Amino acid sequence: MKKVLFVSSDSSCTSGAFRCMSKLCELLMTEGEYYPIVVLPKKGNGEEILKKAGIEYKIIRSFNWVERITDHISLLVLCRRIIKITLNFFAIMRLNEYVRKNDISLIHINTSGTYIGAKVAVANNIPFIWHIRECVDLDHNKRLFCKGSYNLINKANKIICVSKYVYNHFCNLLDSKKMTVIYDGIDVRDYYNERNKLFSDRIVKFLSIGNMNSNKGQEYVIEAAIELSRRTKDFHLLVVGDGKKKKMLKAMAANHKKYISFMDAREDVLELFKNSDVFIMSSKAEGFGRTTIEAMLGGCLLLGTDSGATPELVRDGETGFLYKYDNSYELSLLMEKVVEEREKLFDVVMSGQKEALDKYNAYIDMKNIVNEYNKLS
């Protein structure tokens, strides 16, 4: 059995990238051809996921190579870079020793946020795959700060992008001949909710989940709900998440508590989907949109922005509906349509759920990635 070393950029159970990696590792173990080992950059609650699945892992303290775009190149920023690079030098030494002792056949870097695995792969002539799950700048307002970062990524034997959107964002910066698109897969057993009926109450329940940071678009959802409240009383919007913009968002909705409520981030999102009719994916630049697929599997009607990777996941009018990212009035009209025409929309929900089951399932994702592994063997 060949050993694959996964190098993760985080250790959080709420990270979509971490959950996708963990599920991939779990499925690889059941297939038996490749044995996964995970390297974490620090301790975190994601360890429980790995322990529960019986996935071997090791913690090697390391740091990412990203910084905020808004960070001006000051002495403080330069010092921060130097400290990270210096500490990562020692992390690379530790990882290099671990790789040599454990006869690693392949290295799989889980996101664009970490590079220590690439340094070790190049030094030991080990084939490696780089999984790019985000645009970095458009979705996180960040940049890679190391000189020659894209040259290092180009040394990968294969670069996997999680959507055409991510592929198109990087194809002029990276070697497009090495790039391919493999959509993330979700464990359908964890999120599938069989629905026999939608809109069981007079009140249509809208749901928004996500980090409350730049480009996530919750402010437009709240504006749309406020606009909608002037035309109908038969709805409620639940906004779930945490982040820098939460205080501002709650202030926006302060005079509309009858129609808009908030909840802190939570892990059991399936229960939220079960108790909602409509999910709104409001982000401007989703690299993939794991929560979009989870909501479709959970049996929610999907309303999503016409930007990022969302249009790849949602076919407008067939498996959900799309609206312009920053147009709250357009979204309010779409929400009003849902309230008024709810009886006609169950087929759209079922089509969305079926497409999520057929196309974005974790087993298919694993098979596609194993196919890439086999090409490098």
C-alpha positions in Angstrom: 0.0 0.0 0.0 1.4 3.4 -1.1 1.6 6.1 1.6 0.2 9.5 0.7 1.1 12.4 3.0 -1.6 15.1 3.2 -0.3 18.5 4.2 -3.1 20.6 5.7 -3.1 24.4 6.2 -5.5 24.2 9.1 -6.8 22.0 11.9 -10.4 23.2 12.2 -13.4 21.0 12.0 -15.4 23.9 10.6 -13.1 24.4 7.6 -14.6 23.1 4.4 -11.2 22.3 3.0 -10.3 20.3 6.1 -13.6 18.3 6.0 -13.1 17.5 2.4 -9.6 16.3 3.0 -10.7 14.2 6.0 -13.5 12.5 4.0 -11.1 11.8 1.1 -8.6 10.2 3.6 -11.3 8.1 5.1 -12.4 6.8 1.7 -8.9 6.1 0.6 -8.5 3.8 3.6 -11.5 1.8 2.6 -10.2 1.4 -0.9 -6.9 0.0 0.2 -4.6 1.1 -2.6 -3.3 4.3 -0.8 -2.7 4.8 2.9 -3.2 8.4 4.0 -1.3 10.2 6.7 -2.1 13.8 7.6 0.3 16.5 8.8 -1.4 19.3 10.7 0.1 22.8 11.3 -1.1 23.0 14.9 -3.5 21.4 17.4 -7.2 21.9 16.7 -10.7 20.5 16.9 -10.2 18.8 13.5 -8.1 16.2 15.3 -11.3 14.6 16.6 -12.5 14.0 13.0 -9.2 12.3 12.2 -9.3 10.2 15.4 -12.9 9.1 14.8 -12.1 8.0 11.3 -8.9 6.2 12.4 -6.7 8.4 10.2 -3.0 8.6 11.2 -1.8 12.2 11.7 1.2 14.2 13.0 1.4 17.8 14.1 4.4 19.8 12.8 4.0 23.4 13.8 4.1 25.6 10.7 2.7 28.8 9.3 0.8 29.9 6.2 2.3 32.1 3.5 -0.7 34.4 3.1 -1.3 38.0 4.3 -4.1 40.5 3.9 -4.1 42.5 0.7 -4.7 45.6 2.8 -1.5 45.0 4.7 0.9 47.7 3.5 4.6 46.6 3.2 5.7 48.0 6.6 8.5 47.0 8.9 6.0 45.1 11.0 4.7 43.2 7.9 8.2 42.4 6.8 9.1 41.2 10.3 6.1 38.9 10.4 7.1 37.4 7.0 10.6 36.8 8.2 9.4 35.1 11.4 7.0 32.9 9.5 9.6 31.9 6.9 12.2 31.2 9.6 9.9 29.0 11.6 8.8 27.2 8.5 12.4 26.4 7.7 12.5 24.3 10.9 9.1 22.8 10.0 10.5 21.8 6.6 13.4 20.1 8.3 11.1 18.1 10.6 8.8 17.2 7.8 11.7 16.2 5.6 12.9 13.8 8.3 9.4 12.4 8.8 9.0 11.8 5.0 12.2 9.9 4.8 11.5 7.7 7.8 8.0 6.8 6.6 8.6 5.9 3.0 6.1 8.4 1.6 5.3 7.8 -2.1 3.2 10.9 -2.8 2.6 14.3 -1.1 -0.9 16.0 -1.4 -1.0 19.6 -0.4 -4.6 20.4 0.6 -4.8 24.2 -0.1 -2.8 27.0 -1.5 -2.2 28.3 2.1 0.7 26.1 2.9 4.0 25.3 1.1 6.2 23.2 3.4 5.1 20.0 1.7 6.1 21.3 -1.7 9.6 22.2 -0.4 10.1 18.6 1.0 8.6 17.0 -2.2 11.0 18.9 -4.4 14.0 18.2 -2.2 13.3 14.4 -2.1 12.1 14.1 -5.7 8.7 12.9 -4.5 5.7 13.5 -6.8 3.2 15.9 -5.4 -0.3 17.3 -6.0 -1.4 20.8 -5.1 -5.1 21.2 -4.3 -6.3 24.7 -4.9 -9.6 25.4 -3.3 -9.7 29.2 -3.2 -8.8 32.2 -5.3 -7.0 33.7 -2.2 -7.5 37.3 -3.3 -11.1 37.5 -4.5 -12.6 35.3 -1.8 -10.3 35.9 1.2 -8.8 39.3 0.4 -5.3 37.8 0.8 -2.2 37.2 -1.2 0.8 34.8 -1.2 3.7 36.8 0.2 6.7 34.5 -0.7 8.7 35.5 -3.7 8.4 32.8 -6.4 5.2 31.3 -4.8 3.6 30.5 -8.2 6.9 29.1 -9.5 6.8 26.7 -6.5 3.2 25.7 -7.2 4.1 25.1 -10.8 6.6 22.4 -9.7 3.7 20.2 -8.7 3.1 17.2 -10.9 -0.6 18.0 -10.9 -2.7 21.0 -9.8 -6.3 20.3 -8.9 -8.8 23.1 -8.9 -12.1 22.6 -7.2 -14.1 24.6 -9.9 -13.8 26.1 -13.3 -14.0 29.5 -11.6 -10.8 28.7 -9.6 -9.2 27.2 -12.7 -9.9 30.3 -14.8 -8.6 32.6 -12.0 -5.2 30.8 -12.0 -4.7 29.5 -15.5 -2.6 32.5 -16.6 -0.5 32.4 -13.5 0.1 28.6 -13.4 0.9 25.9 -15.9 -2.5 25.1 -17.4 -1.2 21.8 -18.8 -0.8 20.6 -15.2 -4.2 21.9 -14.1 -7.4 20.0 -13.9 -10.9 20.5 -12.4 -12.2 18.1 -9.8 -15.2 19.2 -7.9 -15.2 18.6 -4.1 -17.3 15.7 -2.9 -19.7 15.6 0.1 -20.6 12.6 2.2 -24.2 12.4 1.3 -25.0 10.2 4.3 -24.1 13.2 6.5 -26.3 15.7 4.8 -29.1 14.0 2.8 -32.6 14.8 4.0 -35.5 13.1 2.3 -38.2 15.7 1.8 -41.8 14.8 1.0 -43.0 18.3 1.4 -41.5 21.8 1.5 -43.1 25.0 2.8 -45.1 23.2 5.4 -45.9 26.4 7.3 -47.4 29.7 6.2 -44.1 31.4 7.1 -41.4 30.7 4.5 -38.1 30.1 6.3 -35.0 31.5 4.6 -31.5 30.6 5.9 -28.1 32.2 5.4 -25.0 30.5 6.7 -21.4 31.8 6.5 -18.5 33.7 7.8 -19.5 37.4 8.3 -16.5 38.9 6.5 -15.8 40.8 3.3 -17.4 39.5 0.1 -19.8 37.2 1.9 -22.8 39.4 1.0 -25.0 39.0 4.1 -25.7 42.7 4.1 -27.5 42.4 0.7 -29.5 39.5 2.1 -30.6 41.6 5.1 -31.4 44.6 2.8 -33.5 42.2 0.7 -35.4 40.9 3.7 -36.1 44.4 4.9 -37.4 45.3 1.4 -39.5 42.1 1.3 -41.1 42.9 4.7 -42.7 46.0 3.1 -44.6 43.6 0.7 -45.3 40.5 2.7 -45.3 39.3 6.3 -45.1 35.5 5.5 -41.4 34.9 5.9 -38.5 34.8 8.3 -34.7 35.0 7.7 -32.2 33.3 10.0 -28.6 34.5 9.6 -26.0 32.1 11.0 -22.3 32.7 11.5 -19.6 34.8 13.1 -17.1 37.3 11.9 -16.0 40.9 11.8 -19.2 42.2 10.2 -21.6 40.6 12.6 -22.1 43.7 14.8 -22.8 45.8 11.7 -25.2 43.2 10.3 -27.2 43.0 13.6 -27.4 46.8 13.7 -28.8 46.8 10.1 -31.6 44.4 11.3 -32.2 46.0 14.7 -35.6 47.4 13.8 -36.8 44.2 12.0 -36.4 41.5 14.6 -39.8 40.1 13.7 -38.4 39.0 10.3 -34.7 38.6 10.9 -32.8 36.8 13.6 -29.2 35.7 14.2 -27.5 32.6 15.5 -23.8 31.9 16.2 -21.9 29.5 14.0 -22.6 25.9 14.7 -21.5 22.5 13.5 -24.9 20.7 13.1 -25.9 22.5 10.0 -28.1 19.6 8.8 -30.6 20.5 11.5 -30.7 24.0 10.2 -31.4 22.8 6.6 -34.1 20.4 7.9 -35.9 23.4 9.6 -35.5 25.7 6.6 -37.2 26.0 3.3 -34.8 28.2 1.3 -31.0 28.6 1.5 -29.3 31.8 0.3 -25.7 31.5 -0.9 -24.8 35.2 -0.8 -21.0 35.0 -1.3 -19.3 36.9 -4.1 -16.4 34.6 -4.8 -16.9 31.1 -3.6 -14.1 28.9 -4.8 -16.5 25.9 -4.7 -19.4 26.3 -2.3 -19.5 23.3 0.0 -22.4 24.8 1.9 -24.3 25.2 -1.3 -24.2 21.5 -1.9 -24.9 20.6 1.7 -28.1 22.8 1.5 -29.2 21.1 -1.7 -28.6 17.7 -0.2 -30.6 18.9 2.9 -33.6 19.6 0.7 -33.6 23.4 0.6 -34.5 25.5 -2.4 -31.3 27.3 -3.4 -31.0 31.0 -4.1 -27.4 31.9 -5.1 -25.3 34.7 -6.5 -24.4 34.7 -10.2 -20.7 35.0 -9.3 -17.9 32.8 -8.2 -18.4 29.0 -8.6 -22.1 29.2 -7.6 -23.4 29.3 -11.3 -21.5 26.0 -11.9 -23.4 24.3 -9.0 -26.8 25.9 -9.6 -28.6 25.9 -12.9 -30.9 28.9 -12.9 -34.6 27.9 -12.9 -33.8 24.2 -12.9 -31.9 23.3 -9.7 -32.3 26.7 -8.0 -32.3 30.4 -8.8 -29.5 33.0 -9.3 -29.4 36.7 -8.6 -26.8 39.5 -9.0 -24.4 39.6 -6.1 -24.9 43.2 -4.9 -28.5 43.7 -6.0 -30.6 43.4 -2.9 -33.7 44.5 -4.7 -33.4 41.7 -7.3 -33.0 39.3 -4.4 -36.0 40.6 -2.6 -38.1 40.0 -5.8 -36.8 36.5 -6.0 -37.7 35.9 -2.3 -41.1 37.3 -2.9 -41.6 35.0 -5.9 -40.7 32.1 -3.6 -43.3 33.2 -1.0 -46.0 33.6 -3.6 -45.3 30.6 -5.8 -44.0 28.1 -3.3 -46.3 25.3 -4.4 -44.7 25.3 -7.9 -41.1 25.0 -6.7 -40.9 21.5 -5.1 -39.6 20.0 -8.4 -36.8 22.6 -8.5 -35.8 21.4 -5.0 -35.9 17.8 -6.0 -33.8 18.4 -9.1 -31.2 20.3 -7.1 -31.0 17.5 -4.5 -30.7 14.8 -7.2 -27.9 16.7 -9.0 -26.0 17.1 -5.7 -26.4 13.4 -5.0 -25.2 12.4 -8.5 -22.5 14.9 -9.2 -20.9 16.1 -5.9 -20.6 12.9 -3.9 -17.4 12.1 -1.9 -16.9 8.7 -3.5 -16.8 10.2 -7.0 -14.3 12.8 -5.8 -12.1 10.1 -4.3 -12.2 8.0 -7.5 -11.2 11.1 -9.6 -8.3 11.9 -7.3 -7.1 8.3 -7.2 -7.0 8.4 -11.0 -4.6 11.3 -10.7 -2.5 9.5 -8.2 -2.3 6.5 -10.5 -0.9 8.6 -13.3 2.0 9.6 -11.1 2.8 6.1 -9.9 
